[in-house]
C-alpha cells in the first residue's frame, strides 16, 4: 500500500508529462501553468497514472530486494482512495532458489576414437571418385561404372503401372550404399537393355521393377600425383600417396575426436541436470517456448506451409524444460564456484578461431573482449569444463571402420552364428 504522501511525487511527474502533450487556448503547447493543468485535469491525471505508478513501484521493489521473477508480473487489482492511499495487488512467479546437491564427482565416459585404415581407404576413394571423369561405354564390364536407368513398377501380371515410373536414376556400381538387389540387377548391363528385378518400396514392401539402361559410363580416376593431391586437399606440401594417407588419417581422427569432445560436453550437461532437481515455473518454460517459436517462424518464413503453434509448443516443451533447468543450474554454478571470464580466456578463444577467419588472434581479441555474445559463449564453456574436470572420468576406445568393412564383419559374424546353430542342431539329432 502507498500513502498519498508517497504517491504525490509520482502525481507531480504525471502532471508535468501531461502538460507536454496538452494544448490549452492562449498558451503554446507544453507551456500552460502547472497549477492550471492540475485544476483542470488533476483528478483525471491521477487516475490515468495509477497503473504506471504501480508498475514503477513494483519494478523498484524487485530491484531493491533482488527478487528474481519470471516475466514482468501482472497487476490484478488497483484500489485507489483519493487523497488517501493506493493498494496494489500484483501476480508474479518467482524463479526458484537453486540448491545444487551434486556438482563434483558425476560419472562420465569419454570415448577416444581410433581410426581403422579402411576409413582412410574410404575417404581416398571418395576423393578420387569426386575428381573422376566419365567416359561413355556400351556395357558395364565391372563395378567401376556409372549406370543411368529408367524404372517402372510392374503389377502381378508383369505389366507397367501407370504413374509408377522414375527417370534418369544414376548409380555407381561400386558404391557401398547400393543395395545388393540393384547391384545384381545392373551387373554387366548394356545400354538399351531391359531387366526385371525384385526390390522394395519406400515403406519396405516388396515390389517388382523393370529397369531400362539408358547410359553406361566408365569411371576414369585421376592420376595420383602432386597435382591431384593438391586438388584433393588444397595443400602444396603433400608429395606422395603415403603423405596423402597420413593427412587424411589425421583429418579423420581430428573430426571424430572433436565429435567425442562435444559428446562428453553434452553428457556433462545432461548428467548435472539429471543429478540436481530444479523446479521450473510454467511461465519460465513458456517464455523459452516463445523464443523457440519466434526463431522457428523466422527460419521457416516463406516456406509456404502453416505452422501450428500449439503442436510446436507441445513437441518442444520437454526440450524447453531441460534448457530452463540447465540455465538456472549454470547461473548457480557460476555464482557458487566464482567462475568468470578473463582476458586470458578471451585470447585463447581468439587463437582458436583466428585460422578459421584468416585474422590475427590479437585483432580478434580486440573485437571479442567487448562482445557480450562471445563472453557468454566462453563463460558457458568454462562452466562445462568445470563439470568435466571435477567428474569421475572413464575413458573407452572405439575403433571407427568403413561402412564396407562393417558390413563384411557382420556377414562373417552371421556365418559364425549360423555354423554354431547348425552344430547344436546336429548334436541334438545325434
Beta strands, then each sheet from edge to edge (+ up, - down):
strand 1: 2-3
strand 2: 69-81
strand 3: 85-94
strand 4: 107-115
strand 5: 133-137
strand 6: 145-154
strand 7: 160-172
strand 8: 194-200
strand 9: 206-220
strand 10: 392-400
sheet 1: 1+ 3- 2+
sheet 2: 4+ 10+
sheet 3: 5+ 9- 6+ 7-
sheet 4: 5+ 9- 8+
end
